[in-house]
């Protein structure tokens, strides 16, 4: 009897060793094939987006194949471990709530295309460009914060994919990859405001006209998808004034990644044009008038107040 048990034990150990060897060989082959496919993609595919997606698909397919090999080798044991897995499932699900939610968030991102690689988004206080979307986390190259304008600050942030269910997502570049922006220019009240309006409108048309033409086409497509108004995306110059100066506001549409460079172009061209009309269009500045007051007058004022 003991001899039979020993034979059975040896046979089971041998079977386990064989199964482990089969699994290891299978994993090595799958990794080798996936690595070879990635090399081919790197050499043959030029577009970075397609290259990234292809690598992600190969990784996902590799995981599925490795899991399939393990399940196939231990297929005869699945019936015995099914009950144990069922009992452990509830505890595991509770302990790994965040992980499970992150995986569900990844599935939502992939299936709905709510965000994609390369898009500029804001989640909570974090703004930046999406540079990677993994199963558990999304990686963002941040912009702004201590850096003025929409420029990279060099900080890379990983967000759990559960944010898709918890935080509002502000997308700068989804269906409408343009933003409305504006600048204000104060001029002195004695300036020729009609000439100033013409100068500002001409400069705005010169710098931003291309963006407004492109955005009109994109907005027309959005009207077919969403219930939105027929917005005016052309450059707009408006005027306000008070006792100090006249203020012009130039409102325009710009590519979401070119806000800072566009402002630089606008201000440069405006200064060049204003310089052509010296003493006709004059930039307003704050001024302070300082009056000399004698010691006698100061003492008299103090005495009156007392």
C-alpha positions, 0 to 999 in steps of 0.5 A: 500500500505504501509502495503504491502511494509512493509511486502515485506521489512520484507520478504526480511530481513528474506530472507537475514538473512536465506541466511547469516545463510546458508552461515555461517553454510556452511563455518563452516562445510567446515572448520571443514571437512578440519581441520579433513582431515588435522589431518588425513594427519598429522597422516597418511602421513610420507613424508613431501612433500606429506603432504605439497601438500595435505594440499595445495590441501585441502585449495584450495578445501575449498576456492572453496567450500566456493565460491560455497556455496555463489554463490549457495545461491545468485544464483537468484541475480547473473543476477542483479549484473552481470552488476555492476560487469562488470563495476567495473571489469576494475577498479578493474583489474587496481588497483590490477595489482600486485595481478592479476599478482601474481595469474597468476604467481602462476598458471604458477608455479603450471602448469609448475613446473618451481620451486618446494618446496625444490629447491635452486634458485636464483632470482635477488640478492636473493639465497635460498631454496623454503620453501613455494609457496602460491597464491600470494607469494613464500617464500625463506630461504636465503643462503649466503650474510654475511655468507660464503658458501652456508649456511642458514643465517636465513633470510626468504624472501617473493617474489611476484609471479609476479617475474616469468614474470619479473626476470630470475630464476636460478635453482640449483636443477631442472633437474640436481641437481649437480654443477661444483666446483673447488679448486686451490693448489699452490706448489713450483716449485722444487716440484715433480709435477708428484707425486703432480698430482697423489695425487690430482687426487686420492684424488678427485676420492676418495671424489667426485667419487660417485657424478660423477657416479650419475651425469653421469646418470642424465646428460644422462637423460638430453640429452634426454630432452635438446640439450646439449653436452655430458659433462665430469663430471669426476674429472679433474686436470689441471696445470699452472705455472709461475716464482713463483709457480706451480698451480694445479686446481681440477675441480669436480662435487658435490651435490648442497647442499654439496659444503662447506662440500665437499671442507672441505673433499678435503682440509683435505685429500690433507693436509694429503697426502701432509704431507706424502711427505715432501720436495717432494711436498711442498705448495707454499707461498708468501715471502718477502725479507727484505734488510738492507740499511745503512743511507749513501746509502739512502742519496746517492740514494736521491742525485742521484734522485735529 
